[in-house]
Amino acid sequence: MAKYSSKINKIRTFALALIFVGFIVMYIGIYFRTSPLIMTILMILGLIFIIASTVVYFWIGMLSTKAIQVKCPSCGKPTKMLGRVDMCMHCREPLTLDPDLVGKEFDEKYNSRRQK
């Protein structure tokens, strides 16, 4: 069985990874102090990764405000759902609001438009 997590947490993890990649690229640029062109390119590339992370964080923040908030039946904590199926942010319980999917095994493919 694949390891699933909520869509909001996946996107936030991706944005965090962009920040770290940006810092690593900039750090690598420090090693090219003797070549200002390469150092500048790596610094700008790192900055682009960090700006991309900011854009992704802003986008998921806006998306999160439109997400449906539900109470997880397993842990009782409030969690946000995106799509037809999602996971609880706290206990990774599969969640759905679609009555046709109740009792079926969790699959992220149910969120694609072709899978209806």
Contact map, one row per residue, 1 for C-alpha under 8 A:
11100000000000000000000000000000000000000000000000000000000000000000000000000000000000000000000000000000000000000000
11110000000000000000000000000000000000000000000000000000000000000000000000000000000000000000000000000000000000000000
11111000000000000000000000000000000000000000000000000000000000000000000000000000000000000000000000000000000000000000
01111100000000000000000000000000000000000000000000000000000000000000000000000000000000100001000000000000000000000000
00111110110000000000000000000000000000000000000000000000000000000000000000000000000001111001000000000000000000000000
00011111110000000000000000000000000000000000000000000000000000000000000000000000100001111001000000000000000000000000
00001111111000000000000000000000000000000000000000000000000000000000000000000000010001100000000000000000000000000000
00000111111100000000000000000000000000000000000000000000000100010000000000000000010000000000000000000000000000000000
00001111111110000000000000000000000000000000000000000000000000000000000000000000000000001000000000000000000000000000
00001111111111000000000000000000000000000000000000000000000000000000000000000000000000000000000000000000000000000000
00000011111111100000000000000000000000000000000000000001000100000000000000000000000000000000000000000000000000000000
00000001111111110000000000000000000000000000000000000001100100000000000000000000000000000000000000000000000000000000
00000000111111111000000000000000000000000000000000000000000000000000000000000000000000000000000000000000000000000000
00000000011111111100000000000000000000000000000000000000000000000000000000000000000000000000000000000000000000000000
00000000001111111110000000000000000000000000000000011101100000000000000000000000000000000000000000000000000000000000
00000000000111111111000000000000000000000000000000001000000000000000000000000000000000000000000000000000000000000000
00000000000011111111100000000000000000000000000000000000000000000000000000000000000000000000000000000000000000000000
00000000000001111111110000000000000000000000000011011000000000000000000000000000000000000000000000000000000000000000
00000000000000111111111000000000000000000000000011001000000000000000000000000000000000000000000000000000000000000000
00000000000000011111111100000000000000000000000000000000000000000000000000000000000000000000000000000000000000000000
00000000000000001111111110000000000000000000010010000000000000000000000000000000000000000000000000000000000000000000
00000000000000000111111111000000000000000000111111000000000000000000000000000000000000000000000000000000000000000000
00000000000000000011111111100000000000000000010001000000000000000000000000000000000000000000000000000000000000000000
00000000000000000001111111110000000000000000010000000000000000000000000000000000000000000000000000000000000000000000
00000000000000000000111111111000000000000110110000000000000000000000000000000000000000000000000000000000000000000000
00000000000000000000011111111100000000000111111000000000000000000000000000000000000000000000000000000000000000000000
00000000000000000000001111111110000000000000000000000000000000000000000000000000000000000000000000000000000000000000
00000000000000000000000111111111000000000100000000000000000000000000000000000000000000000000000000000000000000000000
00000000000000000000000011111111100001111110000000000000000000000000000000000000000000000000000000000000000000000000
00000000000000000000000001111111100000100000000000000000000000000000000000000000000000000000000000000000000000000000
00000000000000000000000000111111100000100000000000000000000000000000000000000000000000000000000000000000000000000000
00000000000000000000000000011111111101100000000000000000000000000000000000000000000000000000000000000000000000000000
00000000000000000000000000001111111100100000000000000000000000000000000000000000000000000000000000000000000000000000
00000000000000000000000000000001111100000000000000000000000000000000000000000000000000000000000000000000000000000000
00000000000000000000000000000001111111100000000000000000000000000000000000000000000000000000000000000000000000000000
00000000000000000000000000000001111111110000000000000000000000000000000000000000000000000000000000000000000000000000
00000000000000000000000000000000001111111000000000000000000000000000000000000000000000000000000000000000000000000000
00000000000000000000000000001001001111111100000000000000000000000000000000000000000000000000000000000000000000000000
00000000000000000000000000001111101111111110000000000000000000000000000000000000000000000000000000000000000000000000
00000000000000000000000000001000000111111111000000000000000000000000000000000000000000000000000000000000000000000000
00000000000000000000000000001000000011111111100000000000000000000000000000000000000000000000000000000000000000000000
00000000000000000000000011011000000001111111110000000000000000000000000000000000000000000000000000000000000000000000
00000000000000000000000011001000000000111111111000000000000000000000000000000000000000000000000000000000000000000000
00000000000000000000000001000000000000011111111100000000000000000000000000000000000000000000000000000000000000000000
00000000000000000000010011000000000000001111111110000000000000000000000000000000000000000000000000000000000000000000
00000000000000000000111111000000000000000111111111000000000000000000000000000000000000000000000000000000000000000000
00000000000000000000010001000000000000000011111111100000000000000000000000000000000000000000000000000000000000000000
00000000000000000000010000000000000000000001111111110000000000000000000000000000000000000000000000000000000000000000
00000000000000000110110000000000000000000000111111111000000000000000000000000000000000000000000000000000000000000000
00000000000000000110011000000000000000000000011111111100000000000000000000000000000000000000000000000000000000000000
00000000000000000000000000000000000000000000001111111110000000000000000000000000000000000000000000000000000000000000
00000000000000100100000000000000000000000000000111111111000000000000000000000000000000000000000000000000000000000000
00000000000000110110000000000000000000000000000011111111100000000000000000000000000000000000000000000000000000000000
00000000000000100000000000000000000000000000000001111111110000000000000000000000000000000000000000000000000000000000
00000000000000000000000000000000000000000000000000111111111000000000000000000000000000000000000000000000000000000000
00000000001100100000000000000000000000000000000000011111111100000000000000000000000000000000000000000000000000000000
00000000000100100000000000000000000000000000000000001111111110000000000000000000000000000000000000000000000000000000
00000000000000000000000000000000000000000000000000000111111111000000000000000000000000000000000000000000000000000000
00000000000000000000000000000000000000000000000000000011111111100000000000000000000000000000000000000000000000000000
00000001001100000000000000000000000000000000000000000001111111110000000000000000000000000000000000000000000000000000
00000000000000000000000000000000000000000000000000000000111111111000000000000000000000000000000000000000000000000000
00000000000000000000000000000000000000000000000000000000011111111100000000000000000000000000000000000000000000000000
00000000000000000000000000000000000000000000000000000000001111111110000000000000000000000000000000000000000000000000
00000001000000000000000000000000000000000000000000000000000111111110000000000001000000000000000000000000000000000000
00000000000000000000000000000000000000000000000000000000000011111110000000000000000000000000000000000000000000000000
00000000000000000000000000000000000000000000000000000000000001111111000000000000000000000000000000000000000000000000
00000000000000000000000000000000000000000000000000000000000000111111100000000001110000000000000000000000000000000000
00000000000000000000000000000000000000000000000000000000000000000111110000000001110000000000000000000000000000000000
00000000000000000000000000000000000000000000000000000000000000000011111000000111100000000000000000000000000000000000
00000000000000000000000000000000000000000000000000000000000000000001111100000111100000000000000000000000000000000000
00000000000000000000000000000000000000000000000000000000000000000000111110011110000000000000000000000000000000000000
00000000000000000000000000000000000000000000000000000000000000000000011111111110000000010000101000000000000000000000
00000000000000000000000000000000000000000000000000000000000000000000001111110000000000000000000000000000000000000000
00000000000000000000000000000000000000000000000000000000000000000000000111110000000000000010100000000000000000000000
00000000000000000000000000000000000000000000000000000000000000000000000111111000000000000110000000000000000000000000
00000000000000000000000000000000000000000000000000000000000000000000001111111100000000000000000000000000000000000000
00000000000000000000000000000000000000000000000000000000000000000000001100111110000000000100000000000000000000000000
00000000000000000000000000000000000000000000000000000000000000000000111100011111000000000000000000000000000000000000
00000000000000000000000000000000000000000000000000000000000000000000111100001111100000011100000000000000000000000000
00000000000000000000000000000000000000000000000000000000000000010011110000000111110000011000000000000000000000000000
00000100000000000000000000000000000000000000000000000000000000000011110000000011111011110000001000000000000000000000
00000011000000000000000000000000000000000000000000000000000000000011000000000001111111000000000000000000000000000000
00000000000000000000000000000000000000000000000000000000000000000000000000000000111111000000000000000000000000100000
00000000000000000000000000000000000000000000000000000000000000000000000000000000011111000000000111000000000001100000
00000000000000000000000000000000000000000000000000000000000000000000000000000000111111100000011111000000011101100000
00001110000000000000000000000000000000000000000000000000000000000000000000000000111111110000011100000000000100000000
00011110000000000000000000000000000000000000000000000000000000000000000000000000100011111001111000000000000000000000
00001100000000000000000000000000000000000000000000000000000000000000000100000011100001111111111000000000000000000000
00001100100000000000000000000000000000000000000000000000000000000000000000000011000000111111000000000000000000000000
00000000000000000000000000000000000000000000000000000000000000000000000000101010000000011111000000000000000000000000
00000000000000000000000000000000000000000000000000000000000000000000000001100000000000011111100000000000000000000000
00011100000000000000000000000000000000000000000000000000000000000000000000000000000000111111110000000000000000000000
00000000000000000000000000000000000000000000000000000000000000000000000101000000000000110011111000000000000000000000
00000000000000000000000000000000000000000000000000000000000000000000000000000000000011110001111100000000010000000000
00000000000000000000000000000000000000000000000000000000000000000000000100000000100011110000111110000000000000000000
00000000000000000000000000000000000000000000000000000000000000000000000000000000000111000000011111101100000000000000
00000000000000000000000000000000000000000000000000000000000000000000000000000000000110000000001111100000000000000000
00000000000000000000000000000000000000000000000000000000000000000000000000000000000110000000000111111100000000000000
00000000000000000000000000000000000000000000000000000000000000000000000000000000000000000000000111111100000000000000
00000000000000000000000000000000000000000000000000000000000000000000000000000000000000000000000001111100000000000000
00000000000000000000000000000000000000000000000000000000000000000000000000000000000000000000000101111111000000000000
00000000000000000000000000000000000000000000000000000000000000000000000000000000000000000000000101111111000000000000
00000000000000000000000000000000000000000000000000000000000000000000000000000000000000000000000000001111100000000000
00000000000000000000000000000000000000000000000000000000000000000000000000000000000000000000000000001111110000000000
00000000000000000000000000000000000000000000000000000000000000000000000000000000000000000000000000000011111000000000
00000000000000000000000000000000000000000000000000000000000000000000000000000000000010000000010000000001111100000000
00000000000000000000000000000000000000000000000000000000000000000000000000000000000010000000000000000000111111000000
00000000000000000000000000000000000000000000000000000000000000000000000000000000000011000000000000000000011111110000
00000000000000000000000000000000000000000000000000000000000000000000000000000000000000000000000000000000001111110010
00000000000000000000000000000000000000000000000000000000000000000000000000000000000110000000000000000000001111111011
00000000000000000000000000000000000000000000000000000000000000000000000000000000001110000000000000000000000111111010
00000000000000000000000000000000000000000000000000000000000000000000000000000000000000000000000000000000000111111111
00000000000000000000000000000000000000000000000000000000000000000000000000000000000000000000000000000000000001111111
00000000000000000000000000000000000000000000000000000000000000000000000000000000000000000000000000000000000000011111
00000000000000000000000000000000000000000000000000000000000000000000000000000000000000000000000000000000000011111111
00000000000000000000000000000000000000000000000000000000000000000000000000000000000000000000000000000000000001011111
